[in-house]
Amino acid sequence: MTLTRRGLISTALGAAALGTTGALAETAAVSNNTSSFRMQDWRDHFDSLGKGVIVADTISRALHFWDATDGSHRIFPTSVPISDELTKRGYTEIVRKKVGPSWTPTPSQMERYPDWKPIGPGPENPLGTHAMYLGWPAYIIHGTHDTRKIGRRSSDGCIGLYNENIAQLFDLCPIGTQVRVL
């Protein structure tokens, strides 16, 4: 008998539902694909909610948002910088917001890819439908039309979200929302 991953999981779930414990059920409990996801608490990073708080966790590839008006917490999957060298960590804030942003290559991108040109709003724009500019030059929390990037190391320094998620976050975050990138 050949067990597929799906068959193994189904068998283990069935065994668990029946309350049996056997070698097969114990094997399924061992995870070879553990997530690096970590819950965050804004109080671990900021003294107060102020206008709102974002914690962008580059390890778990998740953006946490706490709303200052009602204290609610939302979490969004993200893309993160390709390497630690491109990752700016620390505290900043949202200083500007733009619906339908234009994209311009950074100087370091122009060194690596001299044929890259600015791209206006639209489906070819790597910033997606909305952008929230941080206090650090060239660092942005933005959407993406390329949904394959979410959950991966795929950016040159920015934090990317699905367009639907950045639109939601954009409406919740006023200028001055505190940001910490871990």
C-alpha positions as CSV (number, residue, x, y, z in Angstrom):
1,M,0.0,0.0,0.0
2,T,1.4,3.4,-1.0
3,L,0.3,6.4,1.2
4,T,0.1,9.8,-0.3
5,R,0.4,12.9,1.9
6,R,-3.3,13.5,1.6
7,G,-4.0,9.8,2.5
8,L,-1.7,10.0,5.5
9,I,-3.4,13.2,6.7
10,S,-6.9,11.8,6.1
11,T,-6.0,8.6,8.0
12,A,-4.5,10.5,10.9
13,L,-7.5,12.8,11.1
14,G,-9.8,9.8,11.0
15,A,-7.8,8.1,13.8
16,A,-7.8,11.3,15.9
17,A,-11.6,11.6,15.4
18,L,-12.1,8.0,16.6
19,G,-9.8,8.7,19.6
20,T,-7.3,6.1,18.5
21,T,-3.6,6.4,19.0
22,G,-1.3,4.4,16.8
23,A,2.0,4.8,15.0
24,L,0.2,6.2,12.0
25,A,-1.5,8.9,14.0
26,E,1.7,9.8,15.8
27,T,3.6,10.0,12.6
28,A,1.1,12.5,11.2
29,A,1.5,14.7,14.3
30,V,5.2,15.3,13.4
31,S,5.4,18.4,11.2
32,N,8.1,18.8,8.7
33,N,6.6,22.1,7.5
34,T,6.4,24.2,10.6
35,S,5.5,27.8,10.1
36,S,7.6,30.6,11.4
37,F,4.4,32.5,12.2
38,R,4.4,34.3,15.5
39,M,1.6,36.3,17.1
40,Q,2.6,39.8,18.0
41,D,1.3,42.2,20.6
42,W,1.6,45.9,19.9
43,R,2.6,46.6,23.6
44,D,5.8,44.7,23.0
45,H,6.8,47.3,20.5
46,F,5.1,50.7,21.3
47,D,4.2,52.7,24.4
48,S,0.7,53.5,23.0
49,L,-1.5,52.9,20.0
50,G,-1.3,56.5,19.0
51,K,-3.0,56.8,15.6
52,G,-2.6,53.1,15.0
53,V,0.2,50.5,15.0
54,I,1.7,48.3,12.3
55,V,4.2,45.5,13.1
56,A,5.7,44.0,9.9
57,D,7.3,40.7,10.8
58,T,9.7,39.7,8.0
59,I,10.4,36.3,9.5
60,S,6.7,35.1,9.6
61,R,5.9,37.3,6.5
62,A,2.9,38.8,8.2
63,L,1.8,42.4,8.8
64,H,-0.1,43.0,12.1
65,F,-2.3,46.1,12.4
66,W,-4.0,47.5,15.6
67,D,-6.6,50.1,15.1
68,A,-6.4,53.0,17.5
69,T,-10.2,53.7,17.4
70,D,-11.3,50.3,18.7
71,G,-8.1,48.4,19.5
72,S,-9.0,45.7,16.9
73,H,-6.2,43.5,15.5
74,R,-5.9,42.5,11.9
75,I,-3.3,40.4,10.2
76,F,-2.3,40.2,6.6
77,P,0.1,37.9,4.7
78,T,3.0,39.8,3.0
79,S,5.9,39.6,0.7
80,V,9.2,40.7,2.3
81,P,12.7,41.8,1.0
82,I,14.7,39.2,-0.8
83,S,17.7,39.6,1.6
84,D,18.6,40.9,5.0
85,E,20.8,43.5,3.3
86,L,17.7,45.0,1.6
87,T,15.6,44.9,4.8
88,K,15.3,48.1,6.8
89,R,14.4,47.3,10.4
90,G,13.3,49.6,13.1
91,Y,10.7,52.2,13.8
92,T,9.1,54.7,11.4
93,E,5.7,55.9,10.4
94,I,3.4,56.4,7.5
95,V,4.2,59.8,6.0
96,R,2.2,59.7,2.7
97,K,-0.5,57.6,1.0
98,K,-1.3,57.3,-2.6
99,V,-4.1,55.5,-4.5
100,G,-2.9,54.4,-8.0
101,P,0.8,55.0,-7.3
102,S,3.5,55.3,-9.9
103,W,6.7,53.3,-9.5
104,T,10.2,54.6,-10.1
105,P,13.3,52.3,-9.8
106,T,15.6,53.2,-6.9
107,P,19.2,54.1,-7.6
108,S,20.4,50.6,-6.5
109,Q,17.8,49.0,-8.9
110,M,19.0,51.2,-11.7
111,E,22.6,50.0,-11.1
112,R,21.5,46.4,-11.3
113,Y,18.9,46.8,-14.1
114,P,19.8,49.9,-16.2
115,D,16.9,49.1,-18.7
116,W,14.2,49.5,-16.0
117,K,11.9,52.5,-16.5
118,P,9.3,54.2,-14.3
119,I,5.8,52.6,-14.5
120,G,2.5,54.5,-14.1
121,P,-0.6,53.2,-12.3
122,G,-2.0,50.0,-13.8
123,P,-1.6,46.2,-13.9
124,E,2.1,46.4,-14.7
125,N,2.9,48.6,-11.7
126,P,4.8,46.6,-9.0
127,L,3.2,48.8,-6.3
128,G,-0.3,47.5,-7.0
129,T,-3.3,49.7,-6.4
130,H,-2.3,51.5,-3.2
131,A,0.9,52.6,-1.5
132,M,1.7,53.9,2.0
133,Y,5.1,55.6,2.1
134,L,7.2,55.2,5.2
135,G,9.6,57.8,6.8
136,W,12.5,55.9,5.3
137,P,13.1,56.9,1.6
138,A,12.2,54.2,-0.9
139,Y,10.5,52.0,1.6
140,I,6.8,51.4,1.1
141,I,3.9,49.2,2.2
142,H,2.1,48.5,-1.0
143,G,-0.1,46.2,-3.0
144,T,0.9,43.9,-5.8
145,H,-0.7,42.6,-9.0
146,D,1.6,39.6,-8.8
147,T,0.0,37.5,-6.2
148,R,2.7,34.8,-6.4
149,K,5.0,37.2,-4.4
150,I,2.9,37.1,-1.2
151,G,4.4,34.8,1.4
152,R,7.8,35.0,-0.2
153,R,11.1,36.9,-0.1
154,S,10.5,38.8,-3.3
155,S,10.9,42.6,-2.8
156,D,13.8,45.0,-2.9
157,G,12.9,46.3,0.5
158,C,9.2,47.0,0.6
159,I,6.4,45.1,2.3
160,G,3.8,43.9,-0.2
161,L,0.2,42.8,0.3
162,Y,-2.5,41.5,-1.9
163,N,-4.3,44.5,-3.5
164,E,-7.5,43.7,-1.6
165,N,-5.6,43.8,1.7
166,I,-3.7,47.0,1.0
167,A,-7.0,48.7,0.1
168,Q,-8.5,47.7,3.4
169,L,-5.3,48.7,5.4
170,F,-5.0,51.9,3.4
171,D,-8.5,53.0,4.6
172,L,-7.7,52.1,8.2
173,C,-4.3,53.8,8.5
174,P,-4.0,57.6,8.9
175,I,-0.8,59.5,8.2
176,G,1.2,59.1,11.3
177,T,0.4,55.5,11.9
178,Q,3.4,54.0,13.8
179,V,5.3,51.2,12.0
180,R,7.9,48.8,13.2
181,V,9.6,46.4,10.8
182,L,11.2,43.3,12.5
